[in-house]
Amino acid sequence: MTKLLEVKNLETRFFTKNGIVSAVNKISFEVNAEETIGIVGESGSGKSISVLSIMGLIPSPPGKITGGEVIFEGRDLLKLNDAEMQELRGYRMAMIFQDPMTSLNPVLRIGRQITEALELHLGMNNQQAKERAIALLQMVGISAARDRINNYPHQFSGGMRQRVMIAMGLACNPKLLIADEPTTALDVTIQAQIVELIKQLKKDIGMAVIWITHDLALLAGIADRILVMYAGQIVENAPLKQLYQNPRHPYTIGLLESIPRLDKSNNKKLDTIAGLPPDLINYPQGCPFAARCQFVVNKCWQEDPPLEFLEEQHQVACWVKPVKKS
């Protein structure tokens, strides 16, 4: 498969008055053309900061990318200036943010927010951009698009605003779409519609997708491969079925065991992961998951395990590599 994105030892820090926050800690992964990668982990695990680093959207100060490479279509994005990154964002790579109400400009009509990128990146005139924007709104399931293109964000429901964000992201047919928890604030029915919409548009356009979520169950119907993040690190990287059937990091096992299952007794309480994530200002010496791990051994407190291949396409960062109970 053609390699579209390659992240190598990416490291991002936030320099605050309380100390240096180790937000992303030398993560490495690849995304192939037309592949869907899921990134999962609890809040504060570094999921969003990782992709914001890739997109060049880390607020500076206090944030700073302190190491690594991000190779997209053969170019290292970390070596590009602001103008060069602006040419790529919204054109070759695009992002759907978690909260469309704060991501959309409240004082600009929906149509203008879509046509802006079309005029900038594709050189369309006003009428061409307007027709393309109407077609995009129709594509994402917004009825009466020709009329609604003149509406403001507050005139749309939460699900409709998210569809507008998707239309904006797809405007220039990007090769990579990053979706940062795009269904978190929506009800279950609308979530399902958004998931199916992105899956269908991915097929139609032929793009790769990075889908960020804290919900492993959601990724079951979306992803080809899953990255599990904890405390700014990738602790497991495996194809979807392999990860569900044979998780080998204690954190991944804990996440899977906390998902409700139809084939289990309704009387059984859901398992939880005890404890709290580590303080990213005072980063622990050994494995960052050691304090919460039921399989911990002495070595876990002393050395942080590297991300190693357990078998082909399956990487795990763990000294123990336990097997999940059936």
C-alpha positions in Angstrom: 0.0 0.0 0.0 1.1 3.6 -0.7 2.3 5.4 2.4 0.6 8.7 2.8 1.7 9.9 6.3 4.7 8.8 8.4 5.1 10.2 11.9 8.6 9.5 13.5 9.4 10.2 17.2 7.0 13.1 17.4 7.4 15.0 20.7 5.3 17.9 21.9 5.8 19.9 25.1 3.8 22.7 26.8 5.9 25.2 28.8 3.7 26.4 31.6 4.4 28.3 34.9 3.9 25.1 36.8 6.4 23.1 34.7 6.9 21.4 31.4 4.0 19.2 30.3 5.1 16.1 28.4 2.0 15.9 26.2 3.3 13.7 23.3 6.3 11.5 23.9 8.1 10.3 20.8 5.3 8.6 19.0 5.7 6.9 15.6 3.1 5.5 13.2 2.1 5.4 9.6 -1.1 6.0 7.6 -1.5 4.4 4.2 -3.6 5.9 1.4 -7.3 5.2 1.8 -6.7 3.6 5.2 -8.7 4.4 8.4 -6.7 4.7 11.6 -8.4 4.9 14.9 -6.7 6.6 17.8 -8.2 5.7 21.2 -7.4 6.6 24.8 -8.9 8.5 27.8 -9.0 12.2 28.1 -5.4 13.6 28.4 -3.8 10.7 26.7 -2.4 12.9 23.9 -4.7 12.0 21.1 -5.8 15.5 20.0 -2.4 17.1 20.7 -0.8 14.5 18.4 -3.0 15.4 15.4 -2.9 19.1 16.2 0.9 18.8 16.0 0.6 17.1 12.7 -1.6 19.9 11.4 0.7 22.6 12.7 -2.0 23.9 15.0 -0.3 23.7 18.4 -0.7 27.1 20.2 2.7 28.6 20.6 3.4 29.7 23.3 3.0 27.7 25.5 3.1 24.6 23.1 6.1 23.6 21.1 7.0 20.6 18.9 10.4 19.6 20.3 11.4 16.7 18.1 10.5 14.3 15.4 9.4 14.3 11.8 6.0 14.3 10.1 6.3 13.2 6.5 3.2 13.8 4.4 3.3 13.0 0.7 7.1 13.1 0.9 7.5 16.4 2.7 8.4 17.0 6.4 5.6 19.2 7.7 7.7 20.3 10.6 10.1 22.1 8.3 7.4 24.1 6.4 6.7 27.7 7.2 3.2 29.0 8.1 2.4 30.0 4.5 3.3 26.5 3.2 1.3 24.8 5.9 -1.7 27.0 5.1 -1.5 25.8 1.5 -1.8 22.2 2.7 -4.5 22.6 5.4 -8.0 22.4 4.1 -6.6 21.2 0.7 -4.4 18.1 0.9 -5.2 17.5 4.6 -8.3 18.6 6.6 -9.7 18.3 10.1 -13.1 18.0 11.6 -13.1 19.4 15.2 -15.0 18.0 18.2 -17.3 21.0 18.8 -18.8 22.5 15.6 -20.4 25.4 17.5 -17.0 26.7 18.6 -15.2 25.7 15.4 -17.7 27.5 13.0 -17.5 31.3 12.9 -20.8 32.5 14.4 -21.0 35.8 12.4 -20.3 34.3 9.0 -22.9 32.5 6.8 -22.3 28.8 6.3 -21.8 29.3 2.6 -19.0 31.8 3.0 -17.2 29.5 5.5 -17.2 26.7 2.8 -16.5 28.8 -0.3 -13.4 30.5 1.3 -11.3 27.3 1.0 -12.5 26.7 -2.5 -11.5 30.1 -3.7 -8.2 29.9 -1.9 -7.0 26.4 -2.8 -8.9 25.6 -6.1 -9.0 29.1 -7.6 -12.8 29.1 -8.1 -14.7 32.3 -8.7 -17.6 33.2 -6.4 -20.3 31.5 -8.4 -18.3 28.3 -8.9 -17.5 28.1 -5.2 -21.1 28.7 -4.3 -22.4 25.8 -6.6 -19.7 23.5 -5.2 -20.7 24.5 -1.6 -24.3 23.7 -2.3 -23.3 20.3 -3.8 -21.3 19.6 -0.7 -24.1 20.4 1.7 -26.4 18.1 -0.4 -23.7 15.4 -0.2 -23.6 15.4 3.6 -27.4 15.2 3.8 -28.5 18.8 4.4 -31.9 19.4 2.7 -32.8 22.6 0.9 -29.1 23.3 0.6 -29.5 26.2 -1.8 -31.5 28.1 0.8 -29.7 27.0 3.9 -26.3 28.0 2.5 -27.3 31.5 3.6 -28.0 30.5 7.2 -25.7 31.2 10.2 -24.4 28.3 12.4 -26.9 29.0 15.2 -29.7 28.2 12.8 -28.6 24.6 12.6 -28.9 21.7 15.1 -25.8 20.1 16.6 -25.9 17.2 14.1 -26.4 19.6 11.1 -23.5 21.8 12.3 -21.3 18.7 12.3 -22.4 17.9 8.8 -21.4 21.4 7.8 -18.0 20.8 9.3 -17.7 17.6 7.3 -18.6 19.5 4.2 -16.0 22.1 4.9 -13.4 19.3 5.5 -14.2 17.6 2.2 -14.5 20.7 0.1 -11.2 20.3 -1.7 -11.2 16.4 -1.7 -8.3 16.0 0.8 -6.1 12.9 0.8 -6.2 12.8 4.6 -9.1 13.7 6.8 -8.6 13.9 10.6 -11.8 13.6 12.7 -11.3 14.6 16.3 -14.1 13.0 18.3 -16.7 14.3 15.8 -19.7 12.5 17.4 -19.0 13.2 21.1 -21.6 15.8 21.7 -24.3 14.1 19.6 -27.0 11.7 20.5 -26.7 8.0 19.6 -28.9 8.2 16.5 -27.0 11.2 15.0 -23.7 9.6 15.9 -24.6 6.6 13.8 -25.6 8.8 10.9 -22.3 10.8 11.0 -20.2 7.5 11.2 -22.0 6.1 8.1 -21.7 9.4 6.3 -17.9 9.6 6.7 -17.5 5.9 5.8 -19.5 6.5 2.6 -17.7 9.7 1.7 -14.3 8.0 2.3 -15.2 5.4 -0.3 -16.5 8.0 -2.8 -13.5 10.4 -2.4 -10.7 7.8 -1.8 -9.1 9.5 1.2 -7.4 8.2 4.4 -9.0 9.0 7.7 -7.6 9.4 11.3 -10.5 9.0 13.7 -9.9 10.1 17.3 -12.2 8.8 20.0 -12.3 7.6 23.6 -14.8 4.9 22.5 -13.3 1.6 21.4 -16.7 0.2 20.5 -17.3 3.0 18.0 -14.1 2.1 16.1 -15.2 -1.5 15.5 -17.3 -0.4 12.5 -14.8 2.2 11.2 -11.1 1.5 11.6 -8.7 -0.7 9.7 -6.1 -0.3 12.4 -6.1 1.1 16.0 -3.5 3.0 18.0 -4.0 3.0 21.7 -2.5 6.0 23.5 -1.8 6.5 27.2 0.1 9.4 28.8 1.3 10.8 25.5 2.6 7.4 24.2 1.4 4.8 21.8 1.1 1.6 23.9 -0.4 -0.7 21.3 -0.8 -0.6 17.5 -2.6 -3.4 15.7 -5.1 -4.2 13.0 -8.7 -3.9 14.2 -9.6 -7.6 14.5 -6.2 -8.5 16.0 -6.5 -5.8 18.7 -10.1 -6.9 19.7 -9.3 -10.6 19.6 -5.8 -10.5 21.1 -5.0 -7.3 23.0 -1.7 -7.5 24.7 -1.3 -4.2 26.7 -2.9 -4.1 30.1 -4.5 -0.7 29.3 -6.0 -2.0 26.1 -7.4 -5.0 27.9 -8.9 -2.7 30.6 -10.5 -0.6 27.9 -12.1 -3.6 26.2 -13.3 -5.1 29.4 -15.1 -1.8 30.2 -17.3 -2.0 27.1 -20.8 -3.4 27.5 -21.3 -6.7 25.7 -24.5 -8.4 24.5 -23.1 -11.9 25.0 -22.4 -11.3 28.7 -24.7 -11.3 31.7 -26.6 -8.1 32.3 -26.1 -8.6 36.0 -22.3 -8.3 35.7 -20.8 -5.0 36.6 -18.6 -3.4 34.0 -14.9 -3.6 34.8 -13.0 -0.4 35.5 -9.4 0.7 35.4 -8.4 1.7 38.9 -6.4 4.9 39.6 -5.7 8.0 37.6 -3.3 8.8 34.7 0.1 10.1 35.7 1.0 13.8 36.2 2.5 14.8 32.8 4.6 17.5 34.5 6.2 15.0 36.8 6.4 12.2 34.3 7.1 8.8 35.9 10.5 7.0 35.4 9.2 3.6 34.3 6.1 2.6 32.5 3.5 5.4 32.9 0.7 2.7 33.4 2.5 0.8 36.1 0.6 2.4 39.0 -2.7 1.3 37.6 -1.6 -2.1 36.1 -2.8 -5.4 37.6 0.1 -7.2 35.9 2.9 -4.9 37.1 6.4 -6.4 37.8 9.5 -4.7 39.3 11.0 -3.8 35.8 7.9 -1.7 35.1 8.8 0.8 37.8 12.4 1.1 36.5 12.2 1.2 32.7 9.6 2.5 30.2 9.1 -0.4 27.7 9.7 0.4 24.0 7.0 -0.1 21.4 8.0 -3.5 19.9 6.6 -5.9 17.3 4.9 -8.8 19.0 4.0 -10.2 15.6 3.6 -8.8 12.1 1.6 -5.5 12.2 1.1 -5.8 16.0 3.2 -3.6 18.3 3.0 -3.4 22.1 4.9 -1.4 24.7 4.8 -3.7 27.7 7.3 -5.8 29.6 4.7 -8.4 30.5 2.4 -8.6 27.5 -0.5 -10.4 29.2 -3.2 -12.4 27.4 -6.8 -11.3 27.8 -9.1 -13.7 29.7 -11.8 -15.0 27.4 
